[in-house]
Amino acid sequence: MIIITIIPLLALAGISLNMAFSTTLSQPDWALALLLASLLAHRNNWLWVLPCALIHDLVLYWSFGTMTLIMAIIPLAMIYLDHHLGTGLPQRIVLMLAAICALPAMGWDLQASLLTLCLCVPVWHILTRQYAQQAA
């Protein structure tokens, strides 16, 4: 339950950081990294990740559904891949890379995309561990 409140608040702070320092620093897409990591950690998080992703798109890209569409496809792809290949880390890594690869198409440079990837992996690890402890 704590994850549901902390991650959206951190994502809003990340959107603020992206807007505040967009011209001076090459920085990751903070909100995308947090939301993507939480979606990869537990696919049922789509219930609150997708509205947060829509806010992310509206504020940063002034559009409906640029990243929201990609984030909406990820849980469906996870269900399909888990059913056909079994639950596993490689499928989720491919989905994460596919989502991150969309950033350069939206105007982010390669360095910012790699920074987003480097932020997403440890957050994903922490959230996965947190969900594993809750289940035990």
KAJOVEN-V566473 format. One record per run of one state. SS is the DSSP state (a for helix, b for strand, c for the rest). FROM is the first residue (numbers start at 1). LEN is the number of residues. Records with the same first field share a line. If there is no record, write none. Layout:
SS->FROM-LEN / FROM-LEN
This chain:
c->1-1 / 21-9 / 42-1 / 61-5 / 86-3 / 102-2 / 107-3 / 136-1
a->2-19 / 30-12 / 43-18 / 66-20 / 89-13 / 104-3 / 110-26
